[in-house]
């Protein structure tokens, strides 16, 4: 029996299992507008879901007068779920009358893509909303690769570590010297013990960090405050 079947029996939906709660358009556009500053911006969306951030990135680059060939070359991303991947590619392709093939938008595991393809690539901007998945629901070998990246950066993950931690850490490591990262994070990033090392890493790694909080829940389907 697969882990998703086990959790369906235990009352955990497939959506919750894979952390598939997508960001409201206003927040997506806000983060994209801040992070993408020029038509030649090289952008990564680590786990693009059904394509909300990808669409926003493309529209911003189009507004900045980027050519379709430039956007194709500079737009990177990964999505594990086939249904969501297909949906995202269809949405992005439609912006260009289905005439552009986005070869850097990969279907698969972000952490595997990180290890295999990002050794010599650094990004001007990284935006997204990584999945929030508990350690016990984080399937191997995805979990093993993620934890290995954390350990290589000097962190010590444990059985409380949520998937958003290695997603944020790995993304930060892929930034250029003057790169920008804008991500939706659980508010617990500011207080939970298992993110203590990450907080220290972020404080030492970045020149500036801005946290934006909200008076209302962004995701009605879950009781999760975000920043």
C-alpha positions in Angstrom: 0.0 0.0 0.0 1.4 3.4 -1.0 1.7 6.2 1.6 -1.0 8.3 -0.1 -3.4 5.4 0.2 -2.5 4.9 3.9 -3.2 8.6 4.6 -6.5 8.6 2.7 -7.6 5.9 5.1 -6.4 8.1 8.0 -8.4 11.0 6.7 -5.6 13.0 5.1 -6.5 14.2 1.7 -4.2 14.0 -1.3 -4.2 17.8 -1.5 -3.0 18.1 2.1 -0.6 15.2 1.6 1.3 17.0 -1.2 0.9 20.4 0.3 -1.2 21.5 -2.7 -2.7 24.8 -1.5 -2.1 27.5 -4.1 -1.3 31.2 -3.4 -3.9 33.9 -4.1 -3.2 35.9 -7.3 -2.7 39.1 -5.4 0.1 37.6 -3.4 1.6 35.9 -6.4 1.8 39.1 -8.4 3.1 41.1 -5.4 6.1 38.7 -4.9 6.8 38.4 -8.7 6.6 42.2 -9.2 9.2 42.7 -6.4 11.5 39.9 -7.4 11.6 40.2 -11.2 13.3 43.6 -11.9 14.5 43.3 -15.5 13.7 41.6 -18.8 16.8 39.4 -18.5 16.0 38.2 -15.0 16.7 34.5 -14.7 13.9 33.1 -12.6 13.2 29.9 -10.7 9.9 28.5 -9.3 11.0 25.4 -7.4 7.6 23.7 -7.3 5.2 25.5 -9.6 2.0 23.5 -9.1 -0.7 24.5 -11.6 1.4 27.5 -12.8 0.2 30.6 -10.9 3.7 31.9 -10.4 4.8 30.9 -13.8 2.0 32.9 -15.5 2.8 35.9 -13.3 6.5 35.7 -14.1 5.8 35.5 -17.8 3.4 38.5 -17.7 5.9 40.6 -15.8 8.7 39.7 -18.2 6.4 40.6 -21.1 5.6 43.9 -19.5 9.4 44.5 -19.2 9.6 44.0 -23.0 11.4 40.6 -22.8 11.2 38.5 -26.0 9.7 35.1 -26.0 13.1 33.6 -26.7 14.5 35.4 -23.6 11.7 34.2 -21.4 12.1 30.7 -22.6 15.8 30.8 -21.8 15.4 32.4 -18.4 12.4 30.6 -16.9 13.1 27.6 -14.8 10.9 25.4 -12.6 10.0 21.9 -11.4 6.7 20.2 -10.5 6.4 16.6 -9.3 2.6 16.1 -9.9 1.9 15.2 -13.5 -1.6 16.6 -13.5 -0.5 19.9 -12.2 2.5 20.0 -14.4 0.4 19.5 -17.5 -2.0 22.2 -16.4 0.8 24.7 -15.8 2.6 24.0 -19.1 -0.7 24.5 -20.9 -1.4 27.8 -19.1 2.1 29.2 -19.8 2.2 28.0 -23.4 -1.1 29.7 -24.1 0.5 33.1 -23.2 2.7 32.6 -26.3 0.0 31.1 -28.6 1.6 27.6 -28.0 4.6 28.6 -30.1 7.2 28.4 -27.3 8.6 25.2 -25.8 9.8 25.7 -22.2 12.6 23.2 -21.9 13.6 24.3 -18.4 10.2 23.6 -16.9 10.8 20.1 -15.7 8.5 17.4 -14.3 10.1 15.7 -11.4 11.6 16.1 -8.0 13.1 19.6 -7.3 15.8 18.2 -5.1 16.9 15.8 -7.8 16.9 18.7 -10.3 18.9 20.7 -7.8 21.6 18.0 -7.6 21.7 17.1 -11.2 21.1 20.4 -13.1 21.8 23.4 -10.9 25.5 22.9 -10.1 26.6 25.8 -12.3 23.4 27.8 -12.5 22.5 30.8 -10.2 19.3 32.8 -10.4 18.4 36.5 -10.2 15.0 35.8 -8.7 13.3 32.8 -7.0 9.6 32.9 -6.1 7.1 30.4 -5.0 5.0 28.7 -2.3 6.7 25.4 -1.4 4.6 22.5 -0.1 4.2 22.2 3.7 4.5 18.5 4.3 5.3 16.8 7.5 8.4 14.6 7.8 6.4 11.3 8.1 4.4 12.2 4.9 7.5 13.2 2.9 8.1 10.2 0.7 11.5 8.7 0.1 13.7 9.1 -1.9 12.6 12.8 -2.1 13.1 13.2 1.6 16.6 11.7 1.6 17.8 14.0 -1.2 16.3 17.1 0.6 17.9 16.2 3.9 21.2 15.5 2.3 21.2 19.1 0.9 20.4 20.4 4.3 23.3 18.5 5.9 25.7 19.6 3.2 24.8 23.2 4.3 25.7 22.4 7.9 22.1 22.0 9.2 20.9 19.0 11.2 17.4 18.0 10.2 15.2 15.8 12.5 11.9 14.0 12.4 10.0 17.3 12.9 11.5 18.9 9.8 8.8 20.0 7.3 9.4 20.1 3.6 9.3 23.9 3.4 12.6 24.0 5.3 14.8 22.3 2.6 12.9 24.1 -0.2 13.7 27.5 1.3 17.3 26.6 2.1 18.0 25.0 -1.3 16.4 28.0 -3.1 18.5 30.5 -1.1 21.7 28.6 -2.1 20.8 29.0 -5.8 20.6 32.8 -5.7 23.2 35.1 -7.3 25.1 37.5 -5.1 22.4 40.2 -5.6 19.5 37.8 -6.1 16.0 38.2 -4.6 13.8 35.5 -3.2 10.1 35.9 -2.4 8.3 32.9 -0.8 5.2 32.1 1.1 6.2 30.5 4.4 4.3 29.2 7.4 4.4 31.7 10.3 6.0 29.0 12.4 9.3 29.8 10.6 9.7 32.5 13.3 9.4 30.2 16.3 9.6 26.4 15.9 12.7 24.7 17.2 13.2 22.6 14.1 13.7 25.8 12.0 16.2 27.4 14.5 19.2 26.5 12.4 17.4 27.8 9.3 16.7 31.1 10.9 20.3 31.5 11.8 21.4 30.5 8.3 19.0 33.1 6.8 20.1 35.9 9.1 23.7 35.3 8.1 23.1 34.6 4.4 20.9 37.5 3.4 21.7 41.3 3.5 18.0 42.0 4.3 14.9 40.0 5.3 11.4 41.4 5.2 8.5 39.5 6.9 4.9 40.4 5.9 2.1 39.2 8.1 -1.6 39.0 7.4 -4.7 39.8 9.5 -6.8 37.1 7.6 -6.0 33.5 6.7 -4.8 33.3 3.1 -5.7 29.6 2.8 -9.3 29.0 4.0 -8.9 25.2 3.5 -6.2 24.9 6.2 -5.6 26.5 9.6 -2.1 27.7 8.7 -0.9 31.3 9.2 1.7 32.4 6.7 4.2 35.1 6.2 
